[in-house]
Amino acid sequence: MDHYESVTTPLLDIGYLEWNPRGQRTVVLVHGWPDSPEGWTGVAERLAQSGYRVVCPALRGVGPTRFHDATTPRSGQLAALGRDLLDFTAALELQRPVLVGHDWGARAVANACGLDTEAGSHLVMLSVGYGTNDPHQSISLTQARNYWYHWYMATPRGAHTIEQDRHAFTRMMWDTWAPQGWYREEDFAQAAEAFDNPDWASVVLHSYRHRWGFAEGDPAYERDEACLNPAPTLAVPTLVLHGAADTCNQPDSSAGKEEFFSGTYQRQLLEGIGHFPHREAPGQVAKAILGFIR
């Protein structure tokens, strides 16, 4: 793995990668699942070259990030991801940074903004539409088919796979969520190192089970859950980037979300790009982010 810095929050020691630490303005890039902070390297380098400080934290259960207490529930609920991000930016004393997230990270940055209206100056979500955290949401049969791995993880067989065969399982996502040939072998190997975190399986299983009402949440997040469900309207300027060839989250799953935003809202479809735009087309993604936040 690349060299990680670490910062302590109330629950976690969060590992993070950093570029251009003396930049006057900060962009926080939050990775998704199954991925790691290193996936942002191509985007982060371009943002740093444009003068921004860039930090990429590892989510709970990923890479070097660790819980302080063995008794803390290994919750993967989406409210917890949002709260972790607020704790992370507070620990680094970041004032309204630009918040960018992919997949789980997109949910984390949006939820952070839902919990704190001053969380960020701008919000950028990759591959996820806002307002899609509700377990009672309507989804198409095509999307239900795409979510086979959600349903699989709700079963004992799925739990065994996550715990015992995580690299093969996550490799299947990389092989089927974007056009063939989009990644190098060493890219997956680097990301897969992050899945060997001792809490990874527990956090992942709880996240998907809780998301659909198959598992109880951590009582510590009851207040946050109440703030986020139903999804609050956001005033932060927001950009959504979605690959037109995404076969995990159908591109139309992020369409028609304007009602959730009272401020600037833009959405761009990226032709020929799958579920991992920041890895597949880092130059295009960095350009879109820079154009939006400038």
C-alpha positions as CSV (number, residue, x, y, z in Angstrom):
1,M,0.0,0.0,0.0
2,D,1.0,3.6,-0.4
3,H,2.1,5.6,2.6
4,Y,-0.8,6.4,4.8
5,E,-1.2,9.2,7.3
6,S,-3.5,8.6,10.3
7,V,-5.9,10.7,12.3
8,T,-7.8,9.8,15.5
9,T,-11.6,10.4,15.7
10,P,-14.0,9.4,18.5
11,L,-14.4,5.8,17.2
12,L,-11.6,5.2,14.7
13,D,-8.0,5.7,13.7
14,I,-8.6,6.6,10.1
15,G,-5.8,6.1,7.6
16,Y,-5.7,8.5,4.7
17,L,-3.6,9.3,1.6
18,E,-2.7,13.0,1.0
19,W,-1.4,15.0,-1.9
20,N,-0.2,18.6,-1.8
21,P,-0.7,19.2,1.9
22,R,0.0,22.9,1.6
23,G,-2.8,23.5,-0.9
24,Q,-5.0,26.4,0.1
25,R,-8.3,24.6,-0.5
26,T,-9.0,21.0,0.3
27,V,-10.8,18.3,-1.6
28,V,-11.8,15.1,0.2
29,L,-12.1,12.0,-2.0
30,V,-14.0,9.1,-0.5
31,H,-13.8,5.6,-2.1
32,G,-16.6,3.1,-2.6
33,W,-17.1,-0.6,-2.5
34,P,-15.2,-2.7,-3.3
35,D,-12.3,-0.3,-3.6
36,S,-9.6,1.5,-1.7
37,P,-8.3,5.1,-1.4
38,E,-5.6,4.3,-4.0
39,G,-8.3,4.2,-6.6
40,W,-8.4,8.0,-6.5
41,T,-4.7,8.5,-7.4
42,G,-5.3,9.6,-11.0
43,V,-7.9,12.1,-10.0
44,A,-6.0,13.3,-6.9
45,E,-2.8,14.0,-8.8
46,R,-4.6,16.2,-11.2
47,L,-6.4,18.1,-8.5
48,A,-3.2,18.6,-6.6
49,Q,-1.5,19.9,-9.8
50,S,-4.3,22.5,-9.9
51,G,-3.3,23.7,-6.4
52,Y,-5.7,21.7,-4.2
53,R,-4.8,19.8,-1.1
54,V,-6.3,16.3,-1.5
55,V,-7.1,13.8,1.2
56,C,-8.5,10.3,0.6
57,P,-9.6,8.5,3.8
58,A,-10.1,4.7,4.1
59,L,-13.6,3.9,5.2
60,R,-14.3,1.9,8.4
61,G,-13.3,-1.7,7.8
62,V,-11.0,-0.9,4.9
63,G,-7.2,-0.7,4.7
64,P,-5.4,0.7,7.7
65,T,-8.5,2.2,9.4
66,R,-9.2,0.6,12.8
67,F,-11.8,0.8,15.5
68,H,-10.5,1.9,19.0
69,D,-12.7,-0.5,20.9
70,A,-13.4,-4.2,20.3
71,T,-16.9,-3.7,21.7
72,T,-18.0,-1.1,19.1
73,P,-20.5,-2.6,16.7
74,R,-19.0,-3.1,13.3
75,S,-21.8,-1.3,11.7
76,G,-21.8,-0.5,8.0
77,Q,-25.0,1.5,8.0
78,L,-24.9,4.5,5.7
79,A,-25.5,7.0,8.5
80,A,-22.4,5.8,10.2
81,L,-20.4,6.4,7.1
82,G,-21.6,10.0,7.0
83,R,-20.8,10.6,10.7
84,D,-17.3,9.1,10.2
85,L,-16.7,11.6,7.5
86,L,-17.8,14.5,9.6
87,D,-15.5,13.2,12.4
88,F,-12.6,12.9,9.9
89,T,-12.9,16.4,8.6
90,A,-13.3,17.8,12.2
91,A,-10.1,15.9,13.3
92,L,-8.2,17.4,10.4
93,E,-9.8,20.8,11.1
94,L,-11.0,21.2,7.5
95,Q,-13.4,24.0,6.9
96,R,-16.1,23.3,4.3
97,P,-13.9,21.2,2.0
98,V,-15.1,20.0,-1.4
99,L,-16.6,16.5,-0.8
100,V,-16.4,13.9,-3.5
101,G,-17.4,10.3,-3.2
102,H,-17.8,7.2,-5.3
103,D,-20.4,4.5,-4.5
104,W,-20.3,4.0,-0.7
105,G,-18.2,7.2,-0.6
106,A,-21.0,9.0,-2.6
107,R,-23.5,8.0,0.1
108,A,-21.0,9.1,2.8
109,V,-20.5,12.6,1.4
110,A,-24.2,13.1,0.8
111,N,-25.1,11.9,4.2
112,A,-22.4,14.2,5.8
113,C,-24.1,17.1,4.0
114,G,-27.5,15.9,5.2
115,L,-26.3,15.8,8.8
116,D,-24.4,19.1,8.7
117,T,-25.3,21.9,6.2
118,E,-21.8,23.3,6.6
119,A,-20.1,20.0,5.9
120,G,-18.8,21.0,2.5
121,S,-18.6,23.8,0.0
122,H,-19.5,21.5,-2.9
123,L,-20.7,17.9,-3.2
124,V,-19.8,15.5,-6.1
125,M,-21.3,12.1,-6.3
126,L,-20.1,9.3,-8.6
127,S,-22.2,6.4,-9.7
128,V,-24.9,6.8,-7.2
129,G,-28.1,8.8,-7.2
130,Y,-29.2,10.8,-4.2
131,G,-32.2,9.6,-2.2
132,T,-31.6,5.9,-2.9
133,N,-30.8,4.8,0.7
134,D,-34.5,4.0,1.5
135,P,-35.1,0.2,1.9
136,H,-38.6,0.8,0.6
137,Q,-37.5,2.5,-2.5
138,S,-39.0,1.4,-5.8
139,I,-36.4,-0.3,-8.1
140,S,-36.8,-1.8,-11.5
141,L,-36.4,-5.5,-12.1
142,T,-33.2,-4.8,-14.0
143,Q,-31.8,-3.0,-11.0
144,A,-33.0,-5.8,-8.7
145,R,-31.0,-8.3,-10.9
146,N,-28.0,-6.0,-10.7
147,Y,-28.2,-6.1,-6.9
148,W,-27.9,-9.9,-6.8
149,Y,-24.9,-9.5,-4.5
150,H,-27.0,-7.5,-2.0
151,W,-29.4,-10.4,-1.7
152,Y,-26.7,-13.0,-1.7
153,M,-25.0,-11.3,1.3
154,A,-28.2,-11.6,3.2
155,T,-27.8,-15.4,3.2
156,P,-25.5,-17.6,5.2
157,R,-23.8,-18.7,2.0
158,G,-23.1,-15.1,1.1
159,A,-21.7,-14.4,4.5
160,H,-19.3,-17.4,4.2
161,T,-18.2,-16.1,0.7
162,I,-17.5,-12.6,2.1
163,E,-15.5,-14.0,5.0
164,Q,-13.6,-16.8,3.2
165,D,-13.4,-15.9,-0.5
166,R,-13.5,-12.1,-0.5
167,H,-11.0,-11.6,-3.2
168,A,-12.8,-13.8,-5.8
169,F,-16.1,-12.2,-4.8
170,T,-15.0,-8.6,-5.2
171,R,-13.1,-9.5,-8.4
172,M,-16.4,-10.5,-9.9
173,M,-17.7,-7.0,-9.3
174,W,-14.7,-5.5,-11.0
175,D,-15.2,-7.9,-14.0
176,T,-18.9,-7.2,-14.5
177,W,-19.6,-3.6,-13.5
178,A,-17.7,-1.9,-16.3
179,P,-16.6,-2.6,-19.9
180,Q,-14.0,-5.3,-20.2
181,G,-10.4,-4.5,-19.9
182,W,-10.7,-1.4,-17.8
183,Y,-8.3,-2.3,-15.1
184,R,-4.8,-3.7,-14.7
185,E,-4.1,-6.8,-12.6
186,E,-1.9,-4.8,-10.2
187,D,-4.8,-2.3,-9.7
188,F,-7.0,-5.0,-8.3
189,A,-4.3,-6.6,-6.3
190,Q,-3.6,-3.2,-4.6
191,A,-7.2,-2.6,-3.8
192,A,-7.7,-6.2,-2.6
193,E,-5.0,-5.7,0.1
194,A,-7.4,-3.2,1.7
195,F,-10.1,-5.9,2.0
196,D,-7.9,-7.9,4.4
197,N,-8.8,-5.5,7.2
198,P,-10.1,-7.6,10.1
199,D,-13.4,-5.7,10.2
200,W,-14.0,-5.7,6.5
201,A,-16.4,-8.6,6.3
202,S,-18.4,-7.6,9.3
203,V,-18.8,-4.0,8.1
204,V,-19.7,-5.1,4.5
205,L,-22.3,-7.7,5.6
206,H,-24.0,-5.3,8.0
207,S,-24.1,-2.5,5.5
208,Y,-26.0,-4.4,2.9
209,R,-28.2,-6.2,5.4
210,H,-29.1,-3.0,7.2
211,R,-29.7,-1.2,3.9
212,W,-32.7,-3.5,3.1
213,G,-34.0,-3.9,6.7
214,F,-32.5,-7.3,7.2
215,A,-30.4,-6.2,10.2
216,E,-30.9,-3.7,13.1
217,G,-28.8,-0.5,13.2
218,D,-26.4,0.6,15.8
219,P,-28.5,2.6,18.4
220,A,-25.7,5.2,18.5
221,Y,-26.9,6.4,15.0
222,E,-30.6,6.6,15.8
223,R,-30.6,10.4,15.7
224,D,-28.6,10.5,12.5
225,E,-30.9,8.0,10.9
226,A,-33.9,10.2,11.8
227,C,-32.2,13.1,10.1
228,L,-31.4,11.2,6.9
229,N,-34.7,9.3,6.4
230,P,-36.5,10.5,4.5
231,A,-33.6,12.0,2.5
232,P,-33.3,15.7,3.4
233,T,-33.2,18.4,0.7
234,L,-29.6,19.7,0.2
235,A,-28.6,23.2,-0.5
236,V,-25.0,22.5,-1.2
237,P,-24.0,22.8,-4.9
238,T,-24.0,19.3,-6.3
239,L,-22.6,17.5,-9.3
240,V,-23.5,13.9,-10.2
241,L,-21.2,11.9,-12.5
242,H,-22.6,8.6,-13.7
243,G,-21.1,6.2,-16.2
244,A,-23.5,5.5,-19.1
245,A,-22.1,1.9,-19.2
246,D,-22.5,1.3,-15.4
247,T,-24.0,-2.2,-14.9
248,C,-24.1,-2.0,-11.1
249,N,-26.3,1.1,-10.6
250,Q,-28.3,1.6,-13.8
251,P,-27.6,5.2,-15.1
252,D,-31.3,6.0,-14.8
253,S,-31.1,5.4,-11.1
254,S,-29.5,8.8,-10.7
255,A,-31.9,10.6,-13.0
256,G,-34.8,12.8,-11.8
257,K,-33.4,13.8,-8.5
258,E,-33.6,17.5,-8.9
259,E,-36.3,17.8,-6.3
260,F,-33.8,16.9,-3.5
261,F,-31.7,20.0,-4.2
262,S,-32.4,23.6,-3.5
263,G,-29.1,24.9,-4.8
264,T,-27.1,24.3,-8.0
265,Y,-27.5,20.8,-9.3
266,Q,-25.9,19.2,-12.3
267,R,-25.7,15.7,-13.7
268,Q,-23.4,14.3,-16.4
269,L,-23.5,10.9,-18.1
270,L,-20.0,9.7,-19.1
271,E,-20.3,7.7,-22.3
272,G,-18.5,4.3,-22.5
273,I,-17.7,4.5,-18.7
274,G,-18.8,1.9,-16.2
275,H,-19.1,1.9,-12.4
276,F,-15.6,3.2,-11.6
277,P,-15.3,6.5,-13.5
278,H,-12.5,7.8,-11.3
279,R,-10.4,4.7,-12.2
280,E,-11.6,4.3,-15.8
281,A,-11.4,8.0,-16.8
282,P,-9.5,10.0,-14.1
283,G,-8.7,12.9,-16.5
284,Q,-12.4,13.3,-17.4
285,V,-13.5,13.1,-13.8
286,A,-10.9,15.5,-12.6
287,K,-11.8,18.0,-15.3
288,A,-15.5,17.8,-14.4
289,I,-14.8,18.3,-10.7
290,L,-12.4,21.3,-11.4
291,G,-14.9,22.9,-13.8
292,F,-17.7,22.5,-11.2
293,I,-15.9,23.8,-8.1
294,R,-14.2,26.7,-9.9
